[in-house]
């Protein structure tokens, strides 16, 4: 008779690194693009600097859960990593569209 293991939920410590990595990449790129303009920091710049990295953090957590917790071995892991990478960039693009549409800079 097989015993069924209870699923262990990821701790905050396990999710902190993927969230930080997922948020830091778009934050660094976006801050470089926005803050190198000749203008001084304005209030419209706050929306993209908050929305896009927060979606990046959620995408990093999803990437970690798909690739390392839910599908940890074999071809399933490869498919999960490819799928979550595509979903991460689509989510970043959609969040950029939403953030710049809120500020009126998306035409």
C-alpha positions in Angstrom: 0.0 0.0 0.0 1.4 3.4 -1.0 1.3 6.2 1.3 0.2 9.6 0.0 2.4 12.5 1.0 0.8 15.7 1.9 1.9 18.5 -0.5 4.2 20.9 1.2 3.5 24.5 0.5 6.4 26.8 -0.4 7.6 29.1 2.3 8.2 32.8 2.0 11.9 32.2 2.0 11.7 29.9 -1.0 9.5 32.4 -2.9 11.5 35.5 -2.0 14.4 34.8 -4.4 12.3 34.1 -7.5 10.2 37.1 -6.8 13.2 39.3 -6.3 14.8 38.1 -9.5 11.6 38.4 -11.5 11.1 41.9 -10.3 14.6 43.2 -10.5 15.2 42.5 -14.2 12.3 44.7 -15.4 12.9 47.3 -12.7 16.5 47.8 -13.6 15.8 48.0 -17.3 12.8 50.3 -16.8 14.6 52.6 -14.4 17.5 52.9 -16.8 15.1 53.8 -19.7 12.9 56.2 -17.7 15.5 57.9 -15.5 18.0 58.6 -18.2 15.6 61.1 -19.8 16.4 64.7 -19.5 13.3 65.3 -17.5 13.3 65.3 -13.7 11.5 62.4 -12.0 7.7 63.0 -12.5 4.7 61.4 -11.0 3.7 59.6 -14.2 6.9 57.6 -13.9 5.7 56.0 -10.7 3.0 53.8 -12.3 5.3 51.9 -14.7 8.0 51.6 -11.9 5.4 49.9 -9.6 3.2 47.9 -12.0 5.8 46.2 -14.2 8.1 44.9 -11.5 5.2 43.6 -9.5 4.0 41.6 -12.4 7.6 40.5 -12.9 7.7 39.3 -9.3 4.5 37.3 -9.8 6.0 35.8 -13.0 9.2 34.9 -11.2 7.2 33.0 -8.6 5.1 31.3 -11.3 8.4 30.3 -13.1 9.8 28.8 -9.9 6.6 26.9 -9.0 6.2 25.5 -12.5 9.8 24.5 -13.1 11.0 23.4 -9.7 8.0 22.5 -7.6 5.1 21.2 -9.7 7.1 19.6 -12.6 10.6 18.8 -11.2 11.8 16.1 -13.6 12.0 15.0 -17.2 10.3 16.4 -20.2 7.5 17.9 -18.1 10.1 20.2 -16.5 11.4 21.4 -19.9 7.9 22.1 -21.2 7.0 23.9 -17.9 10.1 26.1 -18.1 9.5 27.0 -21.8 5.8 27.7 -21.1 6.5 29.8 -18.0 9.2 31.8 -19.7 6.9 32.7 -22.6 4.1 33.5 -20.1 6.6 35.7 -18.1 7.4 37.9 -21.1 3.8 38.1 -22.2 2.8 39.2 -18.7 5.6 41.8 -18.7 4.5 43.1 -22.1 0.8 43.3 -21.0 1.8 45.1 -17.8 3.9 47.6 -19.7 0.9 48.3 -22.0 -1.4 48.7 -19.0 1.1 50.9 -17.1 1.8 53.2 -20.1 -1.8 53.3 -21.0 -2.6 54.6 -17.5 -0.1 57.4 -18.0 -1.2 58.2 -21.5 2.1 57.4 -23.1 1.0 54.3 -25.0 -0.2 55.2 -28.5 
